Structure formats: structure tokens, C-alpha cells
Amino acid sequence: MSEAEYLSGRLLLAMPGMGDARFDHAVVAMCVHDEHGALGIGIGHVRDGITLHGLLEDVGIDPGVAPDVPILNGGPVETARGFVLHSNDWGGEGSVTVNSLCDLSASMDVLRAIAEGRGPSRYLVALGYAGWGAGQLEGEMRHHGWYAAQGRPEILFETPTGRRWQQAWKREGIDPSHLVAQTGRA
């Protein structure tokens, strides 16, 4: 794959019938993709039983002024590891820009900043990530697993979690109900 074909900054949308129940209706914000593999953060499903206040308290941070928002299920790998996808109006230790889609931070700095009201203006917090070894994602792309949609910040930050899959398809000009009709799976 040439550098131009790497998917950093795109949204991966699970195709109906992909065969892996962990990724049913998944939307994955692709943060890193190169010849060594890929890493993305799931943004389409809420993690049951935990909110931001609970997470902050678990890591010893007073929730302060942070709203008590749901935590997302970032993926099946390292499910206790936290990630924050956020607007580029905040930068801290280890923040990485993911094209024009968002920035990614995995340090405690961003959580402290959010709790203190000096963090990014827009953010999502997730536990876990989706990861692929060298060439693995490219193979899944060829076998009806994923569709690479444009990375649109409004899908991350302005669309309710449960509607991201459907809205991302619609922004691509594709009616997701037609996908279901073609595959026979919702």
C-alpha cells in the first residue's frame, strides 16, 4: 500500500455481515495506519457500567467540573487502557494529531485538564482500542469487512453515539438500509 492509501484520519465502518460480532455496526476512528499496522478507537458503542466521573475517580482524579458523560468501548484490545479523542484546541504530553479528524491523547494530563475545565472543548473518552498487525487491515478491507469513510469531526463530536454508524454512511451518500437489504443482515 502506498502512503496515500493509508487510512489514518478516516472512519472505518463495519459492513453488515462482516462476521465478527465484536464489531457489529462499529465506527472506528483510525488514528494510526502505516506499514507496521493500524490502531483505531471505536466511537460507535458506549461501554456499559462506567461514566467519566467513575473513570476519573478510579484513577484518583477529582471529577471537578467535568460532565459525567458515557465512556465508549474503544475496542477489544487492552480494554482497561484509556484514550481521549479531542479537538485540537488542547495539547499535552504525548498528544498526536490525527489528520484533520481530531487529536489523540492517552496520558493522564488530558483527563486532569478536562476535570479542571481547561481541557479540549470537544472530546470523547474510550477504553480499549482496535489494532491490526502489518497487512492485517488491508486483508480485511479486501474481504468485505470494512468501508473507509471520510473522517468527519462532526460525526465524532456532534452525532449521538448510537447514530454514528448510520450517519457516517449517510454522509458518504449511502443509505445503510440498502446495505442491510443486500446482505440480509441488520
TAHU-V589240 format. One record per pair of residues at least 6 apart in sequence whose ideal C-beta (glycine too) atoms are under 6 Angstrom apart, sorted by sequence separation. I is the first residue (numbers start at 1). J is the second residue. D is the distance in whole Angstrom. If there is no record, write none. Layout:
BEGIN
i:j:d
I:J:D
I:J:D
END
This chain:
BEGIN
i:j:d
97:103:5
98:104:6
113:119:4
140:146:6
180:186:5
32:39:4
56:63:5
169:176:4
31:39:5
95:103:5
96:104:5
159:167:5
14:23:5
31:40:6
74:83:6
155:164:6
30:40:5
53:63:4
95:105:5
166:176:5
29:40:6
14:26:4
28:40:4
29:41:5
94:107:5
155:168:5
13:27:6
28:42:5
29:43:5
52:66:6
93:107:5
53:68:4
88:103:5
11:27:6
12:28:4
26:42:6
27:43:5
52:68:6
55:71:6
93:109:5
27:44:4
51:68:5
52:69:5
85:102:5
86:103:5
92:109:4
12:30:6
26:44:5
92:110:6
51:70:6
85:104:6
149:168:5
152:171:6
10:30:5
50:71:5
84:105:5
8:30:6
7:30:5
83:106:5
149:172:5
8:32:6
46:70:4
47:71:5
8:33:5
7:33:5
47:73:5
84:110:5
6:33:4
6:34:6
45:73:5
43:72:6
90:119:5
90:120:4
42:73:6
89:120:6
42:74:5
89:121:5
41:74:5
42:75:5
87:120:5
86:120:4
87:121:5
87:122:4
122:157:4
86:123:4
84:123:5
85:124:5
84:125:5
41:83:5
83:126:5
41:85:6
82:127:6
66:114:5
79:127:6
66:115:5
79:128:4
61:111:6
78:128:6
101:151:4
61:112:6
64:115:4
63:115:6
64:116:6
65:117:4
72:124:6
74:126:3
77:129:5
74:127:6
75:128:5
22:76:5
61:115:5
71:125:5
72:126:4
74:128:4
75:129:4
77:131:5
74:129:5
75:130:4
29:85:6
71:127:6
56:115:6
31:98:5
31:104:5
52:125:6
47:127:6
41:126:5
41:129:6
9:98:5
9:99:3
39:129:6
40:130:5
8:99:6
9:101:5
39:131:5
38:132:4
37:132:5
37:133:5
37:134:5
36:134:6
38:137:5
28:130:5
46:161:6
44:164:5
43:164:6
44:165:5
18:145:5
15:144:6
15:147:6
12:146:5
13:147:5
13:149:5
1:138:6
27:164:5
10:148:5
11:149:4
27:165:5
11:151:5
25:165:4
7:148:5
10:151:5
27:168:6
9:151:4
13:168:6
11:168:5
16:179:5
16:180:5
17:183:4
16:183:4
17:185:4
16:185:5
END
